[in-house]
Amino acid sequence: MSWAIDVKRVLRIGAFLWCLFGVATVHAASVAFLNPGRADEPFWRDYSRFMQAAANNLGMQLDIYYSERDRHRMVDQARQLLSGAQRPDYLLFVNEEYAAPEILRLSKSSGVKLFLLHNSLTADQQQLLGQPREKYANWIGSMVANDEEAGFLMADQLIREYQARHGKGAVDLLAFAGMRLTPVSQAREQGMRRALAAYPEVKLRQMVLGDWSRQRAYEQAQQLLPRYPQTRLIWSANDEMAFGAMRAVQERGGVPGSDVLFSALNSSAEVLQARMDGRVSALVAGHFTLGGWAMVLLHDYDAGVDFAAHGGIDRREPLFRLFDKAQAQRLLQHVQKRGYDLDFRRFSLVGRKGATDYQFSLQPLLD
């Protein structure tokens, strides 16, 4: 019997085995995200950019589909993705305009795992659909931010800033909420009203729905400011509406940050700069990172680390925080860097024995 080794044959077998098993180890989980915003909308563009940075860093494939604020288009996109020949491993979707139940129904028998993001289910929807992994086994989890707290923080800081300058006398406030059928808008409004309950001297003269739009808020403010000429505080559920109302104040000869104080929410370069120069007196931000943290959860789930055992399947992350001028400057420096200069793998629990929960935070973007 000859024990001579056929080197070429061994190399061929080795190459075959590497290809056979290597493909499995380098498989990149594919994720599709149904972005409910417009492709040119600063917040949703930044939201997607943070997600893409996470995907690149974690070795995942991410495709983003913008609905352009069209509910029917978003549902059609979900239908195509869930019934097509090349289906993603995971679908991230938002309960914008209460679309979640329809998207979940479309997912039945698709083989795609779903993760709800950004907007939670309403109480009625929750009663009908239950929790993730119950009626829809392929709906594996959800994650939202602390939007009620965000609304509270903005209103509370706005009032505190005014009273620090002028004392605790009566003052008029106008409010610009987002959309009626958007849970995050409702939550932020609830937070604002909770803050106002502690300041009876602050009079909410009127709240309008600005649809998150700068132009719409501008047109509404043109009507509201002459109606309530003593307005000194403007609360806004996002930055775009704040800038729209700000334009109307300026056209009437007012100075934002002096004659009228503004709150805003988001982390666009424009609003961070406005906080730095004082035009915005109360800024809350942080939820633009939600999609990126969801990518970390899906990365780990795909690797066999189920986030259900590390904080649960229905998650509310305390991501919102107030920003002073120095913090706004530091965040602006990070958001302008490629990949946010952030290693998302440090937040993963893969290979970390004894880890209990995820530690998602904005702090690395402020260091």
C-alpha positions as a printed Julia matrix, in Angstrom:
367×3 Matrix{Float64}:
   0.0    0.0    0.0
   1.34   3.4   -0.97
   1.16   6.17   1.61
   2.39   8.81  -0.79
   0.31  11.98  -0.55
  -1.18  13.5   -3.69
  -0.55  17.14  -2.81
  -2.61  18.54  -5.65
  -5.56  16.36  -4.7
  -5.36  17.49  -1.05
  -5.28  21.11  -2.13
  -8.3   20.59  -4.37
 -10.25  18.95  -1.54
  -9.23  21.73   0.85
 -10.37  24.39  -1.58
 -13.69  22.59  -2.04
 -14.28  22.35   1.69
 -13.35  26.0    2.19
 -15.89  27.02  -0.43
 -18.51  24.69   1.0
 -18.21  25.83   4.62
 -16.75  29.28   4.06
 -19.84  30.46   2.22
 -21.93  29.62   5.26
 -19.66  31.5    7.63
 -19.46  34.66   5.53
 -23.17  34.8    4.67
 -24.31  38.36   5.21
 -27.78  38.7    6.7
 -29.95  40.68   4.29
 -32.17  43.4    5.72
 -34.76  45.59   4.02
 -35.97  48.77   5.7
 -39.26  50.43   4.75
 -38.41  54.06   5.45
 -41.69  56.0    5.78
 -40.09  59.38   5.04
 -38.9   61.17   1.94
 -35.47  60.53   0.48
 -34.65  64.25   0.79
 -36.06  64.6    4.32
 -33.15  65.42   6.65
 -34.27  63.29   9.6
 -35.09  60.14   7.65
 -32.01  60.57   5.5
 -29.83  60.74   8.63
 -31.75  57.82  10.15
 -30.93  55.67   7.12
 -27.33  56.86   7.05
 -26.79  55.71  10.64
 -28.37  52.35   9.8
 -26.11  51.97   6.78
 -23.05  52.76   8.89
 -24.09  49.98  11.28
 -24.71  47.53   8.42
 -21.33  48.24   6.85
 -19.53  47.87  10.17
 -21.35  44.64  11.06
 -21.0   43.04   7.62
 -24.72  43.05   6.81
 -26.58  43.78   3.59
 -29.08  46.64   3.9
 -31.53  47.9    1.29
 -33.65  50.97   2.05
 -36.97  51.78   0.41
 -38.47  55.26   0.88
 -42.25  55.56   0.84
 -42.12  59.35   0.34
 -44.75  59.8    3.08
 -47.23  57.67   1.11
 -48.83  54.91   3.17
 -50.11  53.02   0.12
 -46.68  53.06  -1.44
 -45.15  51.69   1.77
 -47.63  48.81   1.9
 -47.02  48.05  -1.79
 -43.28  47.96  -1.13
 -43.88  45.52   1.72
 -46.04  43.33  -0.51
 -43.37  43.16  -3.21
 -40.58  42.39  -0.76
 -42.55  39.72   1.08
 -43.8   37.91  -2.01
 -40.86  38.35  -4.39
 -38.38  35.73  -5.48
 -35.46  37.38  -3.69
 -36.79  37.99  -0.2
 -34.69  39.57   2.54
 -33.89  37.66   5.71
 -35.34  40.5    7.78
 -37.78  43.34   7.17
 -37.68  46.46   9.34
 -40.92  48.45   9.23
 -42.58  51.4   10.97
 -46.15  51.76  12.22
 -46.5   55.01  10.3
 -50.15  55.94   9.78
 -51.08  52.69  11.52
 -49.76  50.48   8.68
 -48.31  47.73  10.92
 -51.31  45.34  10.95
 -51.49  45.24   7.17
 -47.75  44.66   6.79
 -47.87  41.87   9.38
 -50.72  40.18   7.51
 -48.72  40.34   4.3
 -45.81  38.62   6.02
 -47.62  35.36   6.71
 -45.9   32.38   5.06
 -43.23  34.68   3.6
 -40.37  33.19   5.6
 -39.16  36.73   6.35
 -38.63  37.79   9.94
 -40.09  41.18  10.84
 -38.94  43.8   13.32
 -41.08  46.83  14.21
 -39.21  50.09  14.59
 -39.69  53.69  15.68
 -43.51  53.76  16.06
 -45.12  51.32  18.5
 -48.53  49.74  18.08
 -51.53  51.6   19.4
 -53.44  50.11  22.35
 -56.18  48.86  19.99
 -53.64  47.32  17.64
 -51.85  45.69  20.58
 -55.07  44.08  21.71
 -55.72  42.73  18.22
 -52.2   41.61  17.31
 -50.7   40.75  20.68
 -46.98  40.77  21.33
 -44.15  39.78  18.97
 -43.78  35.99  18.58
 -47.43  35.33  19.48
 -50.0   35.59  16.67
 -47.23  36.31  14.16
 -44.32  34.04  15.02
 -42.11  35.67  12.38
 -42.56  39.08  14.03
 -39.57  38.75  16.31
 -39.43  42.08  18.11
 -39.85  45.83  18.27
 -37.91  48.85  19.46
 -38.97  52.45  20.01
 -37.54  55.47  21.81
 -38.88  57.35  24.84
 -40.96  59.86  22.84
 -43.25  60.88  25.69
 -40.19  61.82  27.71
 -38.83  63.75  24.73
 -41.97  65.89  24.55
 -41.74  66.54  28.27
 -38.05  67.44  28.22
 -38.51  69.97  25.42
 -41.43  71.73  27.08
 -39.89  71.7   30.53
 -36.54  73.09  29.35
 -38.23  75.69  27.16
 -40.24  77.01  30.1
 -37.29  76.89  32.48
 -35.19  78.91  30.04
 -37.91  81.54  29.67
 -38.44  81.82  33.43
 -34.71  82.12  34.06
 -34.79  85.24  31.9
 -38.19  86.75  32.71
 -39.49  85.24  35.94
 -42.62  83.16  36.48
 -45.29  85.44  35.05
 -47.99  84.35  32.61
 -46.78  83.5   29.12
 -48.39  82.24  25.89
 -47.24  79.1   24.09
 -48.03  77.67  20.64
 -47.46  74.01  19.8
 -46.79  72.23  16.52
 -47.44  68.48  16.67
 -46.74  66.03  13.85
 -49.43  63.77  12.36
 -52.65  62.56  13.92
 -52.06  58.91  12.96
 -48.46  58.71  14.11
 -47.88  57.23  17.6
 -44.63  59.13  18.2
 -46.42  62.43  17.57
 -49.13  61.49  20.05
 -46.53  60.48  22.64
 -44.58  63.73  22.29
 -47.78  65.74  22.66
 -48.61  63.79  25.85
 -45.17  64.63  27.21
 -45.66  68.32  26.45
 -49.01  68.34  28.25
 -47.46  66.58  31.25
 -44.88  69.36  31.5
 -47.5   72.1   31.11
 -49.48  70.64  34.01
 -46.6   71.68  36.29
 -46.62  75.28  34.98
 -50.18  76.66  35.19
 -48.86  80.13  34.33
 -47.99  78.91  30.82
 -51.03  79.12  28.54
 -51.2   76.78  25.56
 -53.11  78.99  23.17
 -53.38  76.5   20.32
 -51.86  73.26  19.06
 -51.88  72.42  15.36
 -50.79  69.41  13.31
 -47.91  70.5   11.11
 -47.41  67.09   9.43
 -43.67  67.33  10.26
 -43.45  69.89   7.42
 -41.49  73.16   7.45
 -43.74  74.74   4.84
 -46.97  73.73   6.53
 -45.78  74.99   9.92
 -44.72  78.26   8.32
 -48.17  78.76   6.81
 -49.86  77.82  10.09
 -47.63  80.18  12.07
 -48.5   83.02   9.69
 -52.1   82.6   10.82
 -51.45  81.89  14.49
 -48.99  84.66  15.38
 -51.36  87.56  14.55
 -54.1   85.7   16.45
 -51.89  85.32  19.54
 -49.49  88.3   19.4
 -48.2   87.72  22.96
 -46.72  84.33  22.06
 -43.26  83.98  23.56
 -42.81  80.19  23.47
 -43.11  77.78  20.54
 -42.95  74.02  21.15
 -42.38  71.86  18.08
 -42.4   68.07  17.78
 -39.54  68.16  15.25
 -36.96  70.53  13.83
 -38.57  71.12  10.42
 -41.73  72.58  11.95
 -39.66  74.69  14.33
 -37.81  76.23  11.38
 -41.09  76.9    9.58
 -42.53  78.74  12.6
 -39.2   80.51  13.06
 -39.41  81.95   9.57
 -42.89  83.36  10.31
 -41.6   84.97  13.53
 -38.7   86.56  11.67
 -40.98  87.95   8.98
 -42.93  89.74  11.72
 -39.71  91.3   13.01
 -39.14  88.88  15.88
 -35.78  87.41  16.87
 -35.75  83.63  17.52
 -34.04  82.83  20.8
 -34.72  86.32  22.12
 -38.25  87.58  21.44
 -39.62  84.06  21.0
 -38.0   80.91  22.4
 -38.16  77.68  20.41
 -37.85  74.01  21.19
 -36.99  71.44  18.55
 -36.31  67.75  18.19
 -33.85  65.98  15.86
 -30.17  66.07  15.03
 -29.8   67.59  11.58
 -26.74  69.75  11.06
 -29.08  72.72  10.71
 -30.78  72.26  14.07
 -27.53  71.49  15.87
 -26.15  74.76  14.53
 -29.33  76.55  15.62
 -28.84  75.22  19.16
 -25.21  76.36  19.11
 -26.09  79.9   18.05
 -29.07  80.19  20.41
 -31.97  80.3   17.95
 -33.2   77.03  19.5
 -33.39  77.15  23.31
 -34.4   73.54  24.02
 -33.13  70.74  21.8
 -33.81  67.03  22.26
 -32.24  64.38  20.02
 -31.17  60.76  19.92
 -33.75  58.63  18.14
 -31.99  58.89  14.78
 -29.86  56.03  16.14
 -32.78  53.58  16.58
 -32.33  51.91  13.22
 -28.62  51.38  13.81
 -29.25  49.72  17.17
 -31.89  47.52  15.54
 -29.24  46.36  13.1
 -27.1   45.29  16.08
 -30.0   43.25  17.47
 -30.63  41.56  14.11
 -26.92  40.89  13.63
 -26.8   39.11  16.99
 -30.08  37.25  16.43
 -28.74  35.98  13.12
 -25.61  34.78  14.92
 -27.66  32.86  17.49
 -27.77  35.44  20.3
 -31.47  36.16  20.84
 -32.11  39.66  22.17
 -35.21  38.27  23.91
 -32.88  36.98  26.63
 -31.09  40.32  26.86
 -33.66  42.99  27.59
 -36.76  41.51  25.97
 -38.52  41.54  22.61
 -40.63  44.71  23.01
 -38.03  47.36  23.77
 -38.24  51.03  24.71
 -34.78  52.58  24.66
 -34.12  55.83  26.6
 -32.26  57.46  23.72
 -33.62  61.0   23.89
 -31.68  63.61  25.82
 -31.39  67.37  26.05
 -28.45  68.99  24.28
 -26.64  72.09  25.43
 -24.52  74.11  23.03
 -21.29  72.21  23.67
 -22.96  68.82  23.23
 -24.61  69.97  20.02
 -21.19  70.91  18.69
 -19.71  67.51  19.58
 -22.58  65.62  17.98
 -22.28  67.74  14.86
 -18.62  66.77  14.57
 -19.54  63.06  14.73
 -22.45  63.15  12.28
 -20.2   64.79   9.71
 -17.71  61.9    9.85
 -17.86  58.86   7.61
 -19.47  55.99   9.51
 -19.96  58.36  12.46
 -16.5   57.25  13.63
 -18.27  54.52  15.59
 -17.54  50.8   15.93
 -20.97  49.19  16.24
 -19.4   45.82  17.11
 -18.67  47.13  20.59
 -22.44  47.06  21.24
 -22.88  43.45  20.06
 -23.24  40.64  22.6
 -21.94  37.91  20.31
 -19.17  36.06  22.13
 -19.69  37.97  25.39
 -20.51  35.46  28.07
 -22.32  36.8   31.08
 -23.69  39.87  29.27
 -27.18  40.74  30.48
 -28.53  43.56  28.33
 -27.54  45.87  25.51
 -26.08  49.26  26.4
 -27.25  51.49  23.55
 -26.34  55.1   24.14
 -25.54  58.39  22.47
 -22.58  58.92  24.75
 -19.96  57.55  22.28
 -21.11  60.28  19.88
 -20.49  62.94  22.51
 -17.06  61.84  23.77
